[in-house]
Amino acid sequence: MKIPQVALGAGPPGARPGRTGGNLIADTYSRDSDKAGVTVIQLGELVMILDLHRQGLSISAIARQTGLDRKTIRKYITRGLEPPTYGPRQARPRRLEPFEAYLRDRVKAYPGLTGRRLLREIRALGYDGGYTALTDFLREVRPSSAPGFEVRFETPPGQQAQVDFAHFRVGFTDEPGITRVVWLFSMVLGFSRLIWARFVSHQDLQTVLRCHIAAFEAIGGVPQEVLYDRMKTAVAGTDPEGHIVYNRSLIDFARHYGFQPRACRPYRAKTKGKVERPFGYIREDFFLAGEFRNLEDLNDQLAQWLATVANPRCHATTRRVVNEAFAEEHNHLRPLPLAAFRSLLKLERRVSHEGMVSVAGNLYSVPDTTRRRIVEVHTLADEIRIFEDGVMIACHPVLDGRNQRRVAPGHRRMPRGSDTEHPREDPPILLARVGEVVTRRPLEVYQAVASHLAQAGDQP
C-alpha cells in the first residue's frame, strides 16, 4: 500500500468522497480488487473510513454509508493510514564525477583555490561540464560563511587609484629549501578595476616611487588622486591638530605627476576595498600552487596572468569587462609629465676593500681610480649615482632583491698586456744554461737598462 504526500480534504458527512464538487483531492490510495487486480479509492475515502470508525460506527454501518464491502472496510481499519514509501532512485552519471577525487585533493592542499582556477584546471583534464556543477560540489567540500553587508563606494573614471602592499612567502626553485619574503605592490583603478602589480623585495621609498612610475607608464596616465594605507613610506605621521603629514619625497613625486595623495582612515581597511580584495584574488587564483624560479620569473608569470586572466575578466561587482571599462577610463586620466622625476636621497657610504658600495642590501662598484674611502650616494627612483669630491664616478640601475652585485664595465682594469677575460702567464724563456729561466719582458725594459749602463760607462 502506498500513500502519496498530499493535503487532505474532507467532504460533508454521508457524502461519497470524490463526488462533492472538488472538496476532496484527486490523489488516490490503492487496494486489491477481484475484478482488475488493482483498483483505487480516493484518499479521502480512507480518511473518512478511519474517521467514522473513531466516531464509534460499526463496520456494517460504515459499509452502508460508503458503499464499500465490509471486508474492505475491515482491512483498511486494520492497516490504518501508513506513511508513503518510495523505492530508491537510480543514480544518474555526472560529468564531474571523474574529477571529484582530484578536486578534493586540490582543495585539501590549497583551501583558498577559486572555482574559476579549478575550472580551468579540470577543463585541461577533459571536463566538459558547467561551472555551477563545480561550485555546488565545492560548497559541499568547503562550506563558506556568508559575508556581512557592505556599502559600495564608486568613483568616476580617472578619479582614484588605490595602492597597497601585501606580504607573501615563496620558495624559488633556484634556491631549494629557502623561503623568501616578498611584497606585492598593487595599484587598482577605482572605476575600471584595472590591476597593475609587481612583486618586490623591499617596501622602502625608492621601491614605492619606482613602482608608481612603472604603473603610470603601463596605464598611460595618472589618476587625480591615489589612496594609501598609512604605510610609513607615504604617511610620516600627524601634527598636533591631528592632520596627516605626508612623506616629503612623496609630496614632491605627487606634485611632479599631478595627483593628490590621500590616506585612508586608521583601522578602516575596507576604505581601500578595491585594492584589498584583489590581494586575495591574486593569492588564490595565481600564487597558490605555483612554481617560480626566481623573482624575475615570478613577475613574468604575474604579468602574463594579469594580461590573460585578471584584466580581461568580467568583474563580479561592476559586471563589466575590466579592459573595456579601462578603455573608457583611460581618456579621463591625466597625461604623463614630459620630464622624468629626479628627486633624490643623499647618503654617505664607505667603499669596501673590493671597491664596492652597499645600498639597500646590494653592492655597486666604483672605479679602480677611486681614492676616497667615503663617497656620497644619490638614490633616485631608478638609478644609483656615486660621487667623489662632487664628481659623479659611477651610475648604476637599481637592483631588485638583496645580496646582489653589479660591477659596471670599465671599473676594473687589468695590467697592460693581460687578457681581462682569460688572464694567462707568459711562458718562460730558456737561457744558454739549462735550469736558468727569466720571464719575458717588453723591449722597452732592456733599452732602458742599456741606456743606463751606457751613461754609467761614460762617467770618469
KAZI-V182309 format. One line per field, one symbol per residue. phi: phi as a letter, one per 20 degrees, with the letter a starting at -180 (. if undefined). psi: psi as a letter, one per 20 degrees, with the letter a starting at -180 (. if undefined). burial: # if it has 16 or more other ideal C-beta (glycine too) atoms within 10 Angstrom, else .. A space follows every 50 residues. Layout:
# KAZI-V182309
phi->???
psi->???
burial->???
This chain:
# KAZI-V182309
phi->.ccfeceedcdfgneffncdmofdfefccebfbfednbcccfffffffgf fffffofffffffffemdfffffffffffmeeffccffeffefdfegfdf fffffffffcfeffffffffffffeofceefffffffffffcfdeffffc efcdcfgmfbcdcadcecdbdeffcfnddddccdecccfffemfdcbbec ecdffffgffffffffffemrcffbcedfefffddeqcegenffdegfff ffffffenddfcdfffmcffgdffdffgfffffeedffmeccfbfffgff fffffffdcffefeffeemcfgffffgffgfeffffffeffcfcdecdce effemcceclncdcecffefdeedcdddddfcbdddcclndfdbbcffee ncldccdfgnecdeggndefecfbefffdfefefoeccefcfffffffff ffffffffff
psi->ppoqorqprprqpiqpqikjkjhqriqrpqrqqhfjgprqqqhhgggggh ghhhijqrggggghhijrqhhgggghhghaoqqqqqrppppqqqhigijh gggggghhhnhiprhhghghghhhijpjarhghghghhhhgnpqqpqrqq pqoqqrpjgqqpqrqqpqpqoqhimpippqprpoppppphgikpppqppr irkrgggghhhgghgghgikaprhqppqrlqhigphbqrhjjqpoqpghh ggghhgikroqqprqqkmhihlhhhgghghgggghggpjqppgahghghg hghgghhigghirophgikqpghhhhhhhhiiqqqqqhqqpkqrppqpqp prijkqppokjqpqqqqhiphqiprppooahjqoppqokippiqpqqppq arkqqpoqpiiopqqpiqohgmqqqqqqppahppipqqqpqqhhghhhgg hhhghhhiq.
burial->..#.....#.#...####.....##.###.#.........########## .##...#.#..##.##.#...##..##.....................#. ..#..##.....#######.##....#......#..##............ ....#.##########.#.#.#.......#.################### ##.#############..#.#########...###........#.##.## ..##..#.#.#.##......######.##.##.#####...#..#..##. ##..##...##..........#..##..##..#.......#.#.....#. #...###.##.#####...#....#######.####.#....##.#.### #....#.#..#....................................... ..........
